[in-house]
Amino acid sequence: MSQAYSTEEQVAVAAVRRACHLTSSVFNKLVKNETLTKGDKSPVTVGDFAAQAVISSILHRAFPADPIVGEEDASDLRVESGKGMKDRIIELANEALTAELGLGDSRVWGIGPGEARTEAELLDAIDRGNYDGGNVGRMWTIDPIDGTKGFLRGEQYAVCVSLIVDSIVQVGVIGCPNLPIDPSHPEKGTGCIFTAVRGQGAQQLTLSGANPTPLRIPASTPETLNFLESVEAAHSSHSFNDKVSSLLSITRPPTRMDSQAKYGCLARGDGGAYLRMPTGVGYMEKIWDHAPGQILIEEAGGVVTDSRGEPLNFGIGRTLGENFGVIAAGKDVHPRILEAVQKALAETKAKV
């Protein structure tokens, strides 16, 4: 008998892998070889739309009844001014969908030579991501390029997919095209896929889907503990994290990178904890930014909560609701970090 959600995991890995190759191609064609003016995000937009079209097309073919919560919608591509960008997106998406079958792929999912989609089908696939979420039934989340600034710099970004059932994440897949396979052996190259299924553990694959390696968060000591943080101070409060580090007597500097690649690094022991505290009032975290990472950490033996110690709630819509931050760490250190965060919050509040 096959394990629960084994097909869902295989389909998600196949979709993420094709989207990773697509986004790498976009970077090499549109970023590296073209002079971009400061603030020009058009390559990210092309990559975002095309990757969401590919993932959504594959998920819909395999699970036609499942709704999708995605980051993008195609309204800007349906008007005349978006024609040039739309044509590029359709071309890239079909290149990815019609590429040769790889390890674990199945033609049944609408991939492989001869599986090109029409323009209308691909625009509809992008728009399929407009589901509002909720706490009942199955739904997929797609973050086609998580970490857009990292993508443009040629650094870390991630292609992320999750399956949520009755508000509980059951499957999570994070593709990181630029992440070293093994940081201690750079000669092994870059490109990883992290995957987790509830109750079945977490593993790291190569970008081709080979060499599955089980993941377990190692125990931390004050000497080895450090924080994984966002590069952008606008995304997470660096000064607050410094205060927490001081309370915990952490001496190692933080590791800063964009995207859910941080969750993958934490799961394999490249950092002791991921701390993302809000920088101001009003911003609400999106469910697609944390659902794949949450199950990856939990299945690698870690804990993910907000700053109150409450689990993240993926059943209230497209966001996590009021922002109490995110604390992800190994089971051995999470209680200490949570205590330090709450102490730092109380000190901050007392000064106001």
N, C-alpha and C positions, 0 to 999 in steps of 0.2 A: 504494500500500500504506500502511495506517495505521501510525503510529509505535507502538512497544511501549508498552503500558499507557495508551494514549490513552483507552480507555473507562473504565478504572479511575479515571483522573484526573477525567474528566467526572462520573462518578457521585459521587466523593468531594466535588468542588466543589458539586454539587447538594445533597448531604446536609448539608454544612457550612453552606451558605447558608441552608437552611431552619431548621437548628438555631440559627443566629445570629439570625434573625428571631424565633424562639421565645424565646430567652433575653432578647432586648431587650424583648419583650412581657412576659415575667415580671417583669423589672426595673420596667418602667413601671406594671404593674398591682399588683404585690405588694410592691415595695420603696419606690418613690417615693411611692405614695399610701397606704401603711399605716404606722402607727407600730410600729416593731419594738423589742422589748425587747433590751437588750444580750445578745449571744450567740445570738439567735434566727436560726438558719440555715435555717428552713423554706423560704423562697423559693429558696435555693440548691438545697435537696434536690429541690423540685418541678422546678426548671429542669434539674438534673442528670439526673434520671430521665426527664423528657419528651424532652430532647435526645438521650439515649442511645437511647431507644425509636425516635425518628425516624431517627437515623443507622443504627442496626442494622436497622431495617425495610427501608430503602432498599438497604443493602449486601446483605442476605440475598435480596431480590428479584432484584437484578442478578447476584449471585454466590453462589448457594445452597450451594455446597460449601465456601465459605471460612469457617474459624473466626474468631472475634472475641475479642480481649482488651480488655475494657472495665472501667471503674472501678466501676460499680454492679451490684448484683443486687437482684432484686425480692422477696426473702423478706419484708421488712417490709411490703410492700404487699399481701401475700396473706393477712394476718391482719385480723381485724375492726377492730382499733384503727387500722389504716392506711387505712380505707375513704375517709375525707374527702380525704386527700392523694391517694390512688389515683384518685379520680374527677376531681380537678383535673388530674392528670397525663395521664389518658386524653383529656380534653377538649383540653388544650393540644397534645398530640401529634397528634391528628387534625386540629386547626386547621392545623398546619404541613404535614401530609402532603397535605391536600386543597386547599391554596392553589393559585391559578392557576399554570400552567406558566410558567417564566421562561426567560431566555436559556440555551440549551444543555440544557434539561430534556427528558426523554423519559418519556412515560406508561408505557413498558415497565418502568420502575424502581419502579412502584407509587406514583406521585405525581400530583397533580392532582385536580380535582373528581371526587367519586365514589370516591376511593381510601381511604376511612376503614377502619381496622382495628378488630377486636373487642378487648374488654378482654383476653381470653386471648392474642390474637396480640401485643398490645403488651407484656404482662408477659413473655411468652416471648422477645420481642425484647430486652428488658432483660437477661434471664437468659442470652441467647446470648453475652454478654460474659464468660462464666466460663472460657474456654479458658485452659489453663495455659502456653501458649507453647511454644517449642522452636526447634531450629535446622534443621528440615526442613519444606519446603512453604510454602504461602501462609498468611498470617494478617493480619487488620486490627487496628489499635489505635484505640480511641476514648477521648478525654478530653473529656467533654461540656461541662464548665465548668472550665477550667484557670485558677486564680487566683480562688478563691471570695471572698476578702476584697476584692480589686479589684472584683469583680462587685457586691458589696454596697455599696461606696463609690461606684459609678457610674464607676469608673476602668477600668484595663485588665484584661481577662480574654480568654481565647481558647477557641475550639471547635476541637479538633484531631483529625485522622484521618491514619493512615498505612497503607500496605501494605508488609509485610515478606515477602520471599521468600527462603527458605533463609538466614535470619538477616541478610539485607542489605535495608535500607530502599530501596524502589523508587519509592514515591510518597508525598509528604507534602503535606497541605493544612492551613493554619492560618487560621481566621477570627477577625478582631479587630473587633467591632462598634463599639468606642469609640476606635479608633486613628485619628488624623488621616490622611487620604489623602496629604497632602503637608504636613509640618510647617512648611515655609516659606510655605505658602499656606493658612492656616486657613479661608479662605472656601470652600475646596473641600469642606469637611465631613469627616465621620468615616465609618469603615467600610471595612475592607480584607480581602481574601482573598489569602494568599500560597500559591503552589503550586509544586511542583518534581517533576520526574520524572528519574530517574537517566539521565545522559547527554544530557539535553535542556534543561538550564538551569532557572532559577528566574524567576518573574514575580509581579507584584502585579496583582490585579484589584480593581475596585470590588466592593462587596457584591452588586451585581446581576450580577456576572460580566463586566462590560464593561471596556474600556480596558486590555487586557493590557500591562504595562510590564515589559520585561526587567530583572532585578536583577543587579548586580555590586557586590561589596564594594569600595569605593575604597581606595586606599593610605592608610596612616596615618602621621602624623609625631608626635613626642613632644608637640607643641603641640596636635594635634587628638585624640590618643588619650585615651579615657576608658573606664571600665567600665560595662557594663549589669549591674545587680544586682537581686536580689529586694528588695521593700519590707520583708519580714519578716526580721529578723535571725535568727530561728529556722530559716529555710530555707537560709540561706547566710551564711558568716562575714564580716560587714562588716569586722571588725578585721583579719582576714587579708588581705582585698582591699586595705585601706589600706596594709598592709605591702608588698604587691606593687607598688602604685602608687608608693610611696616608692622602692623599688629601681629602678623604671623611670623615675623622675623625671617621673611623670605629674602635671600640675598641674590639669587640669580635674576638677571634682567628678564623682562617679559619677551616672549616670542610673538612678533606681530605679523599677521598675514590676513589677507582678505578671505571672505567666503566660509562656507561650511567645511572647507579643507581643515579648519581648526578641529572640528569634531573627529575627522579621520586621524589627525595627528595625535589627539588625546587618546583615542581608542587603541593606538599602537604604542603609546608610551613616549611620544615626542614632546610631551609637556604635561605638567601636573594637574592643571585645571583650566577650564574656559570660563571666564568671567565677563559678562556683558551687562553692564548696568546702564540704565537710561541716562541720557545727557540733559534731558529737559522734559517738560510736560507736554503731553499730546501725542507723541509718536507711539504707535502700536505695532508690535512685532507681527509679521505675517506668518501664517502657519507653515508656508512652504520654506521659510528660512530656518525652521527648527525641527520639523517633524522627522526628516530622515536622520538628522544628527542625534535626536533624542533616543531613537530605538538603537542606533549604532552604539551609543555610550552604554545604555542599559544592558544590551546583549554582550558588551565587552566587560561587564562587571562593574559599571559605574552608576552614578546617580545624577539625574537632571531635575532641578527644581527652580522655582523663582526665589527671590530674596526672603520670602516668608517661610520657605521650606515646603511650599505647596507644589504638586506636580503641574506641569504645563497643561493647559486645557485646550485641546484641539477640536472641541465640539461646539464652539460658540459662534462660528462663522469663518470668515477669511483671515481674521486676526486672532491673537491670543488675548485680546481684551486689554484691560488696564495694565500698563507696563510696570511689572515689579522686577524686571531684569531676569537674567538666566545665569544659573550657576551649575556647571557640569564638572564632575570630578570623580575620581575613584572612591569606592565606598569607604576606604580607610580615612580619607582626608576631607570628604564632603562636610561632615558635621562641624569640623574645626573652621572650615572656610565659611560656612553659613553663619556660624557664631561671630566670626570676625566681620563679615559683611553687615550683620545686624548691629554690631557695636559701632562700626563706622557710620552707618546710617543714623544711629541715635546721636552720635557726636556731631554730625553734619547738621541735623535738625536743631540741636541745642544751640548752635552758633547763629542760627537764623533769627 
